[in-house]
Amino acid sequence: MKQILNDFNPTIGHPLYFIRKGLYNKINQYSNMLNGKLLDFGCGAKPYKNLFTNVTEYIGVDYASEGHSHTNEQIDFFYNGKNLPFNNEEFDAIFTSEVFEHVFNLNEILPELNRVLKQNGKILITCPFVWEEHEIPNDYARYTQFALKDLLEKNGFKIEVIDKSGHTLSAIHQLFIIYINDYWLHHVKFLSRFNFFKKIIRQIVVPTLNWLFRLFEPIFPKSKKLYLSNIIVAKKL
């Protein structure tokens, strides 16, 4: 059985259930397209490592930034924000999840990712389309599928898969849950000072709202023009 950290394969009571469960399902769906020696770019704690069952070696690289603590993470190498410390065509595959929005110089990093990837090697990318600011101040962009396609094709990749996680209603619901879980608990002073109120929010309100949304979600028409995350698989030409 594939073991994944609960925060990245959450139960329905988790405040990030819809974005994290959606990402988990999509990564699991496309992980078998990657094999051989894999580079996890922006790896952090490598939460999805065990989904990549066709991989022979799993190497993680990350950047030490002020917006994110790397305590207790599983980083094999750090890079300087510009150059990856690897040889040309060293990897058969690259995986990067929820990282591109934190890379200010993405046009400079994509050629580096292309450089260290073998010809015909594949890259699996996820990045948010609708999400709040996070890892402040290193949060620079939100990309449409069209922007990602253009950036990748200009830097030596051919798109094989373009997919989306979530839809208009799930994105709105997920942001509403974040508003309740984060803003109410930390910024509404006359409420946030009471521990019992925090427990009510975390153990009753959030799980109940998530269950109700899951129950009624199928009856509403879906629109994919607003969604949570992009998922892309591309091949190096």
N, C-alpha and C positions, 0 to 999 in steps of 0.2 A: 504493500500500500504506500502511495506517495505521501510523505510527511511534509507539510508546509506550515510555517508559523501561523498561528491563529489570526493575527492581525492582517495577514495577506490571503487567508482563506477563511473569512469570518463566518460566524453564525449570524442569524437574522437579527439578533439583538445588538449587533455591533453598529456604532454610529456611521461607519464607513462601509456598511454592508454592500450597497448597490455598486459603488465604484470598484471596491476591492474584489468582490465576488465576480463582477463582470470581467475584470482584468485577469483574474485567475482562470476563468473558463476559456477566455480567448487565448491566453498564453498556452494553456494545456492543449487547446485545439491545434495550434500551429507549431508547437515545440518539436514535433517529429519531423519537421522540415529541416531542422538543423542537426548536424552531426559532426563527428571528429573533434578537433581541438577548438573549444569555444572561448571567446572573450566576452565577459559580462562588463559592459562599459557603464560606469556609475553603479557598481554592484552593491554597495552598502552591505547589508547583512546576507546577501545572496538568497533572498526569500523564496525564489522560484527554482533554485538549482535542481531539486529532485524531480522536476517535471521533464528535464531534458535527458531522457533515458537513452538516446542514441549518441550522446556525447562521451568521448573517451577522456577528455581532460577539460577542466572547468577553471578558468583563470579570471579573477576579478580585479578591475582597476577603478580607481576613483580619484576625486579631486578634493583636497582639504580646503573647504570653504567655511566662511564664518556663519553661514545660515544653517549649517547642518552638523550635528555632532556625530563623529564616527566611533564613539565608544561602543565596545563589544560588537563591532562589525567584523566581517571576514574579508578584509581587503588584502590582496596579494601584492599589489603595486599601486603607488600614487603617481599621477602624472602632473605636469606643471601648468595645465590648462591650455597648452598649445600642441605639445608633441607627446605622442605615446611612446613609452620606453620598450618598443618591440621591433623586431626585424620586419622587412618587407614580406608580405604574404606568409605571415607566421600562423594565421588562424584559418580554420575551415569555416567558421561561423562566428557571428557576433549577435549578442542579445543586449538590448538596452531598453529599460522600462521606466517611464516617467522621469526621464533625464533631460531630454532635448530642451524643455522649457527653461532649464537652469543653465544652459550653455549660451552665453552671450555671443560668442563668435562661432556659431554653428557652421557658417560657410568655411571656416578654417579647420574645424574638427572633422567634417565629413570627408575631406580628402585624406586625413590621417586614418580614419576608419577604413576607407577604401584601400589605402596603402598596406595596412597590416592584414587585410583579408585576401585569401587566395582567389585566383580567377574562378568564376562560377560559384564562389562561396556566397552564403546567404546571410542576411541580417534581418532580425526580427525586432521591430520597434513598436513601443507603445508610448503615447504621450497624450496629455489631456487636451480636450477642446474646451470644456466648460469646467472650471474649477476656481476656487478662491486663491488669493495670493498665499504662498507658502514658502518655507525656507528663506524667508526675508533676510537680506535684500536680494538674494540671488534667484529671483524669479523674473524672467525676462520676456516670455512670449507665450502665446497660445496659437497653435497652428491648425488650419483647415487641412483636409485631405489633399486639396489642390496645391497648397503651399509645400507640403511635405513631398508630394510627387515631383514638383518642379525642382526642389532643392536636391533631391536624390538623383534625378536624371541628369542634372547639371554637373554632378560629381561622380559620374561613372557607374551608376546603378540602374538596373531595369526593374520596374515594379512587377511583382508577381501576385501580390494580394493587397487589396485595400479593404479594410473592414472597420466597423464601428462598434463600440460597446455602449449600451444604453440608448435611450431615446428621449424625446422632449419631456415626457412626464417623469421618467426616472431621474433625469438630471435635475428637474425642479424639486422633486421630492428629496433627493439626496442633499441638495443645497439647503433646503428647509431644515432637514435633520441636523446638518452641521451648524446652522444658525441657532437652533435650540440647544444642542449639546455644547457648543463652544461659547456662544455669546451670552446666553442666559446664565451659564455656570460660572463665567469669569467676569462679566461686565455689568450684570444687573445686581448691584451691590446689596439691595435689601433682600434678594433671594439667594445669591451665591454664598452668603455668609453661613447659611444653614446646611449642615451635612445631610440632614434628612431630605432636604429638597434636592440635593445632588443625587442622592440614591433614587429618589422618585423619578428623576429625569432619566438616569442611566439604566435603571432596572425595570421601569414600568412604561414611561412615556415613549422612549425611543423604540424599544421592542414592539410595543403595541402599534405605533404608527407604521413601522416597517411591515408588520404582519397584515395590517389593514390594507396597505398599499399592494402587497403581494396578492391579497385576496381579490381586490377589485381591478388590478392592472389589466388582466386579460379582456375586460369588457370595453376598454377604451381604445379608440383607433390610435395607431402609432405613427409618429413623425420622426424621421431621422435627421432632420435639418438642424436640430439641437440635440446634442448627445454628450456623453461623458468623455470618452477616450477614442483616439485613433489607434488602429492596429495595422501595421504594414509589414509585409515580407518583400524584400528586394534582393536581387542577385547582382553581384559584381560582374560587369561586362569584361 
